[in-house]
Amino acid sequence: MSSTPKDAPETAEPPKANEADSEPWSDVKRRKFETKSKSEFYDPCQEAAQASYRCLFRNGGDKNMCGDYFQAYRDCKQAWTEKRRKEGRGWF
């Protein structure tokens, strides 16, 4: 039995900011967010969050090894909130 998750990538490289799926507020993600039920949680930056968790798991909880992953998540969240603000829509 292995101690690493099955879906964890073998590379230790953080996600690139210019990848097609890294757009935090694309039309597809906007539709998912707007059509979800009120009790459902949706995070357009979930991929970046999962990558940071996988990094922590791979490195035994050493946060110093995963700084790039944490920054990618923060950048995604910041871009998402800025786009939501520019659209003039509320959170609920």
C-alpha positions in Angstrom: 0.0 0.0 0.0 1.4 3.4 -1.0 1.4 6.5 1.1 0.9 8.8 -1.8 -2.5 9.6 -3.3 -3.2 7.9 -6.6 -4.1 11.1 -8.4 -1.0 12.9 -7.3 1.2 14.0 -10.2 4.8 12.7 -10.2 6.2 16.2 -11.0 6.9 18.6 -8.2 6.4 21.6 -10.4 3.6 24.1 -9.5 0.9 24.9 -12.0 1.7 27.6 -14.6 -0.3 30.8 -14.6 -0.8 30.7 -18.4 -2.4 27.2 -18.6 -5.8 27.2 -20.1 -7.6 25.7 -17.1 -5.9 28.0 -14.6 -8.3 30.9 -15.5 -10.2 31.4 -12.2 -13.3 33.0 -13.7 -13.9 31.5 -17.2 -17.4 31.3 -18.7 -17.7 27.7 -17.8 -16.8 28.3 -14.1 -19.1 31.4 -14.0 -22.0 29.2 -15.2 -21.2 26.5 -12.6 -21.0 29.2 -9.8 -24.2 30.9 -10.9 -26.3 27.7 -11.3 -25.2 25.9 -8.1 -27.7 25.5 -5.3 -27.4 28.0 -2.4 -26.1 25.3 0.0 -23.5 24.1 -2.5 -19.9 25.3 -2.2 -18.0 26.0 -5.4 -14.4 27.2 -5.6 -13.0 28.0 -9.0 -9.5 27.7 -7.6 -10.0 24.1 -6.4 -7.3 22.7 -8.7 -4.7 25.0 -7.1 -5.9 24.2 -3.6 -5.7 20.4 -4.3 -2.2 20.9 -5.8 -1.0 22.6 -2.6 -2.5 19.8 -0.4 -0.7 17.2 -2.5 2.5 19.1 -2.2 2.1 19.1 1.6 1.4 15.4 1.6 4.4 14.6 -0.6 6.7 16.7 1.6 5.5 15.5 5.0 3.8 18.8 5.9 6.9 21.0 5.2 5.3 24.3 4.2 8.6 25.7 3.0 8.7 23.2 0.1 5.2 24.3 -1.2 5.5 28.1 -1.3 5.0 28.2 -5.1 1.8 26.2 -4.8 0.5 28.4 -2.0 1.3 31.5 -4.1 -0.5 30.0 -7.2 -3.6 29.5 -5.0 -3.5 33.1 -3.6 -3.0 34.5 -7.1 -6.0 32.5 -8.4 -8.2 33.7 -5.5 -7.1 37.3 -6.0 -7.9 37.2 -9.7 -11.3 35.6 -9.0 -12.3 38.2 -6.5 -11.1 41.0 -8.7 -13.1 39.8 -11.7 -16.2 39.3 -9.5 -15.8 42.8 -8.2 -15.4 44.3 -11.7 -18.6 42.5 -12.8 -20.4 44.2 -10.0 -22.0 41.1 -8.7 -22.4 40.2 -5.0 -21.3 36.9 -3.4 -24.9 35.7 -2.9 
